[in-house]
């Protein structure tokens, strides 16, 4: 089984955390979006290959990994909601990041990016109001939230100053071995 992606992608990181948490044997094949565009219909990372099976989204990859060891992925509506909310915030933050990096366009210069920035702020505030654990192990929804916060910190995209619940949650996630082991390396290349 091979997971294709980069060490800096928060979606790849989520899959890597689940690989470690489940103990499923899986090799990371380091690639970036440009190099893998022709290998997946979504033209993005991560994607997973296991024999003839190819999965092209982090959610389906995580579900597949969990089911291989008899675990349930997102067992409740609350889990699904938190997972989706964190994914929406992450997508918006990545859009802002990519527009700035690739086109030099800032939220102050675009109605679309202003809306994305507002979505990030509102989403982080909503996540801060949730009851989140201050120590691992983490559920799949909590792993996605931790990956969102870790990516924001790594790329310096947003601050969680004043969002005390999220700050304590991230501190606890940082101490959980599967999350700590997947921290992007210092001096990592610029892909997402």
BELBEL-V809408 format. One record per residue. N is the residue number from 1. RES is the residue in three letters. PSI is psi as a letter, one per 40 degrees, with the letter a starting at -180 (none if undefined). OMEGA is omega in whole degrees, -180 to 180 (none if undefined). Layout:
BEGIN
{{N;RES;PSI;OMEGA} {N;RES;PSI;OMEGA}}
END
This chain:
BEGIN
{{1;UNK;h;-179} {2;UNK;h;175} {3;UNK;h;-178} {4;UNK;h;179} {5;UNK;a;-179} {6;UNK;i;178} {7;UNK;e;-177} {8;UNK;e;-179} {9;UNK;h;178} {10;UNK;d;178} {11;UNK;d;175} {12;UNK;d;180} {13;UNK;d;179} {14;UNK;d;179} {15;UNK;d;179} {16;UNK;d;177} {17;UNK;d;-179} {18;UNK;d;175} {19;UNK;d;-180} {20;UNK;d;-177} {21;UNK;d;-179} {22;UNK;d;-176} {23;UNK;e;178} {24;UNK;h;178} {25;UNK;h;-177} {26;UNK;h;-180} {27;UNK;h;174} {28;UNK;h;174} {29;UNK;h;-175} {30;UNK;h;179} {31;UNK;i;175} {32;UNK;i;-176} {33;UNK;d;-178} {34;UNK;d;-178} {35;UNK;d;-176} {36;UNK;e;-174} {37;UNK;d;-179} {38;UNK;e;-176} {39;UNK;e;-178} {40;UNK;h;-178} {41;UNK;d;179} {42;UNK;e;180} {43;UNK;f;178} {44;UNK;i;178} {45;UNK;i;6} {46;UNK;i;163} {47;UNK;i;-174} {48;UNK;h;173} {49;UNK;h;176} {50;UNK;g;-174} {51;UNK;b;180} {52;UNK;e;-178} {53;UNK;h;171} {54;UNK;h;177} {55;UNK;h;-169} {56;UNK;e;-179} {57;UNK;i;-177} {58;UNK;d;-180} {59;UNK;d;180} {60;UNK;d;178} {61;UNK;d;-179} {62;UNK;d;178} {63;UNK;d;180} {64;UNK;d;-180} {65;UNK;d;179} {66;UNK;d;-177} {67;UNK;d;178} {68;UNK;d;-180} {69;UNK;e;176} {70;UNK;e;178} {71;UNK;i;180} {72;UNK;h;177} {73;UNK;h;179} {74;UNK;g;-174} {75;UNK;e;-178} {76;UNK;i;176} {77;UNK;d;178} {78;UNK;d;177} {79;UNK;d;180} {80;UNK;d;-179} {81;UNK;d;179} {82;UNK;d;179} {83;UNK;d;-179} {84;UNK;d;179} {85;UNK;d;178} {86;UNK;d;178} {87;UNK;d;178} {88;UNK;d;179} {89;UNK;d;-179} {90;UNK;d;178} {91;UNK;d;180} {92;UNK;d;180} {93;UNK;d;178} {94;UNK;d;177} {95;UNK;d;179} {96;UNK;d;-180} {97;UNK;d;-177} {98;UNK;d;176} {99;UNK;d;179} {100;UNK;d;-176} {101;UNK;d;-174} {102;UNK;d;-174} {103;UNK;e;-178} {104;UNK;f;-176} {105;UNK;h;-179} {106;UNK;i;178} {107;UNK;d;180} {108;UNK;e;-178} {109;UNK;e;-173} {110;UNK;h;176} {111;UNK;d;180} {112;UNK;d;-178} {113;UNK;d;174} {114;UNK;d;179} {115;UNK;d;178} {116;UNK;d;179} {117;UNK;d;178} {118;UNK;d;178} {119;UNK;d;177} {120;UNK;d;-179} {121;UNK;d;-179} {122;UNK;d;-180} {123;UNK;d;178} {124;UNK;d;177} {125;UNK;d;179} {126;UNK;d;178} {127;UNK;d;179} {128;UNK;d;-179} {129;UNK;e;-178} {130;UNK;i;174} {131;UNK;h;-178} {132;UNK;i;-179} {133;UNK;i;177} {134;UNK;e;176} {135;UNK;i;179} {136;UNK;i;0} {137;UNK;i;-177} {138;UNK;i;173} {139;UNK;i;179} {140;UNK;d;177} {141;UNK;d;179} {142;UNK;d;175} {143;UNK;d;179} {144;UNK;d;178} {145;UNK;d;179} {146;UNK;d;179} {147;UNK;d;174} {148;UNK;d;-177} {149;UNK;d;178} {150;UNK;d;178} {151;UNK;d;178} {152;UNK;d;178} {153;UNK;d;-177} {154;UNK;d;-178} {155;UNK;e;-179} {156;UNK;f;-175} {157;UNK;d;178} {158;UNK;i;180} {159;UNK;i;172} {160;UNK;e;175} {161;UNK;h;-177} {162;UNK;e;176} {163;UNK;g;-168} {164;UNK;d;179} {165;UNK;d;179} {166;UNK;d;179} {167;UNK;d;178} {168;UNK;d;178} {169;UNK;d;-179} {170;UNK;d;177} {171;UNK;d;177} {172;UNK;d;178} {173;UNK;d;180} {174;UNK;d;-179} {175;UNK;e;-180} {176;UNK;h;-172} {177;UNK;d;-179} {178;UNK;d;178} {179;UNK;d;-179} {180;UNK;d;-178} {181;UNK;e;-177} {182;UNK;e;178} {183;UNK;h;178} {184;UNK;h;-178} {185;UNK;i;175} {186;UNK;i;179} {187;UNK;f;-180} {188;UNK;i;-179} {189;UNK;i;-173} {190;UNK;e;-180} {191;UNK;i;-176} {192;UNK;none;none}}
END
